[in-house]
Amino acid sequence: MTKKETEVKKELARMYYMQGETQKAIAQKTDVSETTISKWVAAGGWEAKRAANNITRPELVMKNLLAINEMLNAYNNSDDPEKKLDADKMCKLANVIEKLDKNTTVVDVIEVFIAFNKWLQFRMSFDPELTPELIKAINKYQDLYITEFISK
């Protein structure tokens, strides 16, 4: 197999993996060994990327809340007087929840738009499709979005 064919199969395997296919199924579909698929998954960090694509903030918050609930239930249902509640672990889980459950503010939106506009201005120096008129139109819609975001 040529290097180009390998890269094509690797990219196809990555797409299948990101869609939730098993490594065995990917190996069959791409005609590549399961060992090779496993190496690609590990080397490319595909597992973490798939997890990041497939889990939402609310799901992460819920999982952390469930973990705290399990800890409290184990503590409350224990007859062992020596059993202690792991306050440090609970505080860490609570901090994670607080960070995950944070809502986007108008300041966050404006910061992203500023960074995006700087990127557009940079690209305009070599991208003929980016015209001052297009950037002006984009800015108009960004302003409308911020206005509607604030009025919610």
C-alpha positions as a LaTeX table, in Angstrom:
\begin{tabular}{lrrr}
\hline
Residue & $x$ (\AA) & $y$ (\AA) & $z$ (\AA) \\
\hline
Met1 & 0.00 & 0.00 & 0.00 \\
Thr2 & 1.38 & 3.41 & $-0.95$ \\
Lys3 & 1.77 & 6.24 & 1.55 \\
Lys4 & $-1.13$ & 8.11 & $-0.07$ \\
Glu5 & $-3.39$ & 5.04 & 0.12 \\
Thr6 & $-2.44$ & 4.60 & 3.77 \\
Glu7 & $-3.29$ & 8.23 & 4.53 \\
Val8 & $-6.65$ & 7.90 & 2.76 \\
Lys9 & $-7.50$ & 4.74 & 4.73 \\
Lys10 & $-6.33$ & 6.38 & 7.95 \\
Glu11 & $-8.59$ & 9.38 & 7.38 \\
Leu12 & $-11.50$ & 7.12 & 6.52 \\
Ala13 & $-10.83$ & 5.08 & 9.67 \\
Arg14 & $-10.74$ & 8.29 & 11.72 \\
Met15 & $-14.10$ & 9.38 & 10.33 \\
Tyr16 & $-15.65$ & 5.99 & 11.11 \\
Tyr17 & $-14.16$ & 6.10 & 14.61 \\
Met18 & $-15.52$ & 9.59 & 15.27 \\
Gln19 & $-18.96$ & 8.34 & 14.20 \\
Gly20 & $-18.83$ & 5.69 & 16.93 \\
Glu21 & $-17.81$ & 2.60 & 14.95 \\
Thr22 & $-15.86$ & $-0.13$ & 16.76 \\
Gln23 & $-12.25$ & $-0.73$ & 15.86 \\
Lys24 & $-13.15$ & $-4.19$ & 14.58 \\
Ala25 & $-15.81$ & $-2.78$ & 12.23 \\
Ile26 & $-13.43$ & $-0.07$ & 11.04 \\
Ala27 & $-10.76$ & $-2.69$ & 10.30 \\
Gln28 & $-13.25$ & $-4.63$ & 8.18 \\
Lys29 & $-14.52$ & $-1.55$ & 6.34 \\
Thr30 & $-11.06$ & $-0.19$ & 5.55 \\
Asp31 & $-9.31$ & $-3.51$ & 4.99 \\
Val32 & $-6.69$ & $-2.62$ & 7.63 \\
Ser33 & $-5.70$ & $-4.79$ & 10.59 \\
Glu34 & $-7.25$ & $-4.15$ & 14.00 \\
Thr35 & $-3.73$ & $-3.67$ & 15.36 \\
Thr36 & $-3.09$ & $-0.85$ & 12.91 \\
Ile37 & $-6.42$ & 0.76 & 13.74 \\
Ser38 & $-5.57$ & 0.52 & 17.44 \\
Lys39 & $-2.19$ & 2.20 & 16.81 \\
Trp40 & $-3.84$ & 5.00 & 14.84 \\
Val41 & $-6.40$ & 5.54 & 17.60 \\
Ala42 & $-3.68$ & 5.77 & 20.25 \\
Ala43 & $-1.24$ & 7.88 & 18.23 \\
Gly44 & $-3.89$ & 10.32 & 17.03 \\
Gly45 & $-5.67$ & 10.70 & 20.35 \\
Trp46 & $-8.89$ & 9.72 & 18.64 \\
Glu47 & $-10.52$ & 8.38 & 21.80 \\
Ala48 & $-10.31$ & 11.73 & 23.60 \\
Lys49 & $-11.47$ & 13.57 & 20.49 \\
Arg50 & $-14.46$ & 11.26 & 20.09 \\
Ala51 & $-15.36$ & 11.70 & 23.74 \\
Ala52 & $-15.13$ & 15.48 & 23.38 \\
Asn53 & $-17.39$ & 15.41 & 20.33 \\
Asn54 & $-19.95$ & 13.10 & 21.87 \\
Ile55 & $-20.46$ & 14.49 & 25.36 \\
Thr56 & $-22.18$ & 17.76 & 26.10 \\
Arg57 & $-21.73$ & 20.18 & 28.96 \\
Pro58 & $-25.06$ & 19.25 & 30.56 \\
Glu59 & $-24.05$ & 15.56 & 30.43 \\
Leu60 & $-20.74$ & 16.31 & 32.16 \\
Val61 & $-22.53$ & 18.33 & 34.84 \\
Met62 & $-25.01$ & 15.51 & 35.35 \\
Lys63 & $-22.23$ & 12.90 & 35.67 \\
Asn64 & $-20.49$ & 14.99 & 38.31 \\
Leu65 & $-23.74$ & 15.52 & 40.20 \\
Leu66 & $-24.36$ & 11.77 & 40.13 \\
Ala67 & $-20.85$ & 11.16 & 41.50 \\
Ile68 & $-21.53$ & 13.54 & 44.39 \\
Asn69 & $-24.89$ & 11.88 & 44.99 \\
Glu70 & $-23.27$ & 8.43 & 45.11 \\
Met71 & $-20.70$ & 9.67 & 47.62 \\
Leu72 & $-23.43$ & 11.14 & 49.84 \\
Asn73 & $-25.53$ & 7.98 & 49.61 \\
Ala74 & $-22.56$ & 5.79 & 50.52 \\
Tyr75 & $-21.84$ & 8.02 & 53.52 \\
Asn76 & $-25.48$ & 8.21 & 54.65 \\
Asn77 & $-26.11$ & 4.48 & 54.24 \\
Ser78 & $-22.98$ & 3.38 & 56.07 \\
Asp79 & $-23.19$ & 1.91 & 59.55 \\
Asp80 & $-19.46$ & 2.37 & 59.98 \\
Pro81 & $-18.87$ & 5.27 & 62.42 \\
Glu82 & $-15.30$ & 5.59 & 61.09 \\
Lys83 & $-16.52$ & 6.23 & 57.55 \\
Lys84 & $-15.71$ & 9.81 & 56.57 \\
Leu85 & $-17.09$ & 11.90 & 53.79 \\
Asp86 & $-14.34$ & 12.82 & 51.33 \\
Ala87 & $-14.89$ & 16.59 & 51.45 \\
Asp88 & $-11.88$ & 17.31 & 49.22 \\
Lys89 & $-13.22$ & 15.09 & 46.44 \\
Met90 & $-16.69$ & 16.62 & 46.76 \\
Cys91 & $-15.25$ & 20.16 & 46.58 \\
Lys92 & $-13.32$ & 19.24 & 43.43 \\
Leu93 & $-16.45$ & 17.81 & 41.81 \\
Ala94 & $-18.43$ & 20.91 & 42.81 \\
Asn95 & $-15.77$ & 23.16 & 41.27 \\
Val96 & $-15.89$ & 21.18 & 38.05 \\
Ile97 & $-19.67$ & 21.55 & 37.97 \\
Glu98 & $-19.41$ & 25.30 & 38.55 \\
Lys99 & $-16.93$ & 25.69 & 35.69 \\
Leu100 & $-18.95$ & 23.51 & 33.32 \\
Asp101 & $-22.28$ & 25.06 & 34.19 \\
Lys102 & $-21.07$ & 28.58 & 33.50 \\
Asn103 & $-23.24$ & 30.38 & 31.00 \\
Thr104 & $-21.77$ & 32.33 & 28.14 \\
Thr105 & $-21.77$ & 36.06 & 28.78 \\
Val106 & $-21.95$ & 38.92 & 26.32 \\
Val107 & $-18.29$ & 39.61 & 27.14 \\
Asp108 & $-17.38$ & 36.09 & 25.96 \\
Val109 & $-19.26$ & 36.65 & 22.71 \\
Ile110 & $-17.62$ & 40.02 & 22.09 \\
Glu111 & $-14.15$ & 38.59 & 22.77 \\
Val112 & $-14.74$ & 35.85 & 20.20 \\
Phe113 & $-16.03$ & 38.35 & 17.64 \\
Ile114 & $-12.99$ & 40.61 & 18.19 \\
Ala115 & $-10.61$ & 37.67 & 17.66 \\
Phe116 & $-12.57$ & 36.58 & 14.59 \\
Asn117 & $-12.49$ & 40.11 & 13.11 \\
Lys118 & $-8.71$ & 40.32 & 13.63 \\
Trp119 & $-8.38$ & 36.98 & 11.84 \\
Leu120 & $-10.55$ & 38.24 & 8.96 \\
Gln121 & $-8.44$ & 41.39 & 8.61 \\
Phe122 & $-5.28$ & 39.29 & 8.51 \\
Arg123 & $-6.76$ & 36.95 & 5.87 \\
Met124 & $-7.97$ & 39.87 & 3.79 \\
Ser125 & $-4.34$ & 40.67 & 2.91 \\
Phe126 & $-4.09$ & 37.49 & 0.82 \\
Asp127 & $-7.66$ & 36.20 & 0.35 \\
Pro128 & $-9.39$ & 37.99 & $-2.56$ \\
Glu129 & $-12.82$ & 36.74 & $-1.47$ \\
Leu130 & $-12.60$ & 38.80 & 1.71 \\
Thr131 & $-13.61$ & 42.29 & 0.73 \\
Pro132 & $-14.25$ & 45.33 & 2.94 \\
Glu133 & $-17.93$ & 45.02 & 2.01 \\
Leu134 & $-18.08$ & 41.42 & 3.21 \\
Ile135 & $-16.38$ & 42.28 & 6.49 \\
Lys136 & $-18.77$ & 45.20 & 6.95 \\
Ala137 & $-21.73$ & 42.84 & 6.42 \\
Ile138 & $-20.29$ & 40.34 & 8.91 \\
Asn139 & $-19.82$ & 43.11 & 11.48 \\
Lys140 & $-23.44$ & 44.18 & 10.97 \\
Tyr141 & $-24.67$ & 40.68 & 11.81 \\
Gln142 & $-22.31$ & 40.36 & 14.75 \\
Asp143 & $-23.74$ & 43.61 & 16.13 \\
Leu144 & $-27.28$ & 42.33 & 15.63 \\
Tyr145 & $-26.41$ & 39.10 & 17.39 \\
Ile146 & $-24.95$ & 40.96 & 20.38 \\
Thr147 & $-28.00$ & 43.24 & 20.56 \\
Glu148 & $-30.35$ & 40.23 & 20.57 \\
Phe149 & $-28.12$ & 38.35 & 23.05 \\
Ile150 & $-28.27$ & 41.27 & 25.50 \\
Ser151 & $-32.04$ & 41.60 & 25.19 \\
Lys152 & $-32.69$ & 37.95 & 26.18 \\
\hline
\end{tabular}
